[in-house]
Amino acid sequence: MIRILLAEDQSMVREALAALLGLEPDLEVVAQVARGDEVVPAALSHELDVALLDIEMPGMTGIAAAAALRTACPGLKIVILTTFGRPGYLRGAMEAGASAFLVKDAPAAQLADAIRRVVLAGERVIDPTLAAAALAEGANPLTDREREVLRAAESGATNAELAARLHLSQGTVRNHLSTAIQKLAARNRQEATHVARDKGWL
């Protein structure tokens, strides 16, 4: 029996997924959580073979939870499920240690098959459409610091406020924002954050 942790913040989606997976004779959902920061504690308190993680969750993203799981439970397989087929998410998920990356609207049989391939055969399973999009998009051009400044700028804060919050000089904040805007071929910081968010680079 393959034992599964299911992390999904929307209760209807989570319950539907658990019910569908429960119909498979060799799969059992033994733990469910609604927040990303509940993933590692749940994994540590159950015997598991695989964790199914949504990307967008309160407390911690699925990608951050995957990275935390890789440290806390090195042998646990990780499958990322997403509504958002953003190329940057795929790259981030693979770097965080995920073995599979699938869209939520895939048929349940496809998800069950992916779980078996990941757990039993040690394969990597990636939605082919997302894989093609990620290859076409290329790597995230932003540095860690540029991403940090752009994320902080989403709040609409001024450069002075960003500098105080991030413990940087205003000139450094301005330079990071300017470079990020150029790299993303955006007209301003709002457009840059939108482009980066849409590609899954933030």
N, C-alpha and C positions, 0 to 999 in steps of 0.2 A: 504494500500500500504506500503510495506517495503522499506524504503529509505536507499540507500547504498552509502558509500564513497569507491572508488576504488583507491588504491595506488599501482602503478606498474611502474617501470622506463622504460620498453620497450614499446614504443608507440603502436606497432602492436599488442602485446599481450594484452595491456590495452584496446585498441579499440575493439579487438575481444571479450574479456570478457564482456565489456560493452554492445556490440551488442547482445551477447548470453543471457545475463541476462535480457536485455530489451525485449526479446521475451516472457518472463514470464509475465503473466497478473497481478501478484501481487508484482512484483519487479521493482524498479526504481533506476538507478544509477544517483544520483543527484550531485555528485562531483567526480572529478578525479584529482589525483596529480601524479607527476613523481619522487618525492623525499620524503624520510622519514621525513625530517625536515619540510615538508609542511603539514603533516598529521594533527597535532593538530590545526594549524590555520584554515584549511579547515573544520575540525570537529566543531570548535567553531562558524563558520560562516554559518553552515547549520543545519537544523533539520534532524537528522539521527537516524536510528535504529541499523545499523551495519557498521563496517569498515572492508573491505577486504584488507589485507596488504601482500605485497610480502616481503620476508625476506631480499633479497639482493637489497638494494637501496642506491643511493648516499645520503649524508647528514646525514642519520641515518638509522640503520637497522630496519626492520619491528618489531623485538622483542623489541628494544629500543622504537620505536614509540608506540607499544602496552602498554608498561609500562607508557609512558608519557600520553597516552590516558586514562588509568585507573585513573590517578590523575586528569586530566583536565575534563574528561567526564565520571564520574563513572558509569552511567547507560548504556553506549554504549557497545554493544556486539562487540567482535573482532574475526575475522576469519583470520587465517594465511594461506597463500598460498605459496607453495614453489616448486621449481624445485629440490631442494636438500633434499632428504629424510634422513637427518642426525639425529640420535637419540638425540644428545645434543640439537639440535634446538627445538625438541618437548618439552623437559623438560623446556628449557628456555622460550618457548612460553607460556606454561601453568603457569609458575611462574610469567610471565609478565601480566597474566590476560586474555589470549586468551580463547575463548569458543570452538574454532574448529581449527584443524590443518589438512590441506588437500594438496595433491600434485596437481600441475597445470594440469597434463595430465588426471585428473579424468574427466569423462563426465560432460557436463554442467548441465544436469538434476540432477546429484549427488550433485553438488555445490549448485544449487538452493534449493534442498531438505535440505541440511545442513544449509543453511541460515534460512530457515523456522523453522527448529527444534531448532536452537539456539535462534532466536528472539521470536518465538511464544510459544515454549514449555520450553525454558530455559535449553535445553539439552546441553551436551558437545558432540562434534562430532570429532572423531579422526580417521584418516586413519588407518585401522586395521594392515596393514603391518608395518607402522611406529611405531605403538604402540607396536607390538611384538618385533621389533628391539630395541626400547628404553628399554623395560624390560630386554631383553637379555644383553644389553650393560651395564646397571647399571648407577649409578650416576656419574657425573663429578668428578674425583678424585682430580682435581686441586683447590687450594685455589684462592681467588680473586687476591691476590698479584702474585701468580705464573702465572696466566693467563695474568696479566698486563705485567709482565716481558717477557713472551713468545711472546706476541703480539708485544712488542717493539723490540724483538730480530729478528723478521721476516725481518726487514730492513737490517740485516747483520751488525748491529753496534757492536762495541767491548764492552767488559764488562765496560770499563772506560766510553765510550760514553753512555751506558745504565744507568750507575750509575748517571752520570750528568743529563741525561734527566729525570730520575725518582726520583731524589733527594734521592738516596740510596748510601750506601757504595759499593765499588766493591766486597767486601766479601759477602755482603747480596745478591747482584745480582747473584754472582757465586753460592751461596747456593740455591737460588730459582730455578735457571736453572738446577742445578744438581738434585734437588729433583723432578722437573717436568720431566726431562729426565728419571729418575728411575721409576716414577709412570707410565709413558707411554711406558715403556720397549723399549725406543729408544736408538740409538747409539750416537746421538749428538743433538744439539739444532735445527738444520734444520729438522731432522727427527721428533723430538718432536713437532715442530710447525706444520709440515705436518699432523701428526697423530691427534693432537688436533683439527686442522682445519677440517680435514676430518670427525671427529666424531661430529662436531658442538659444541666443547667445548671452542672455543675461541670467 
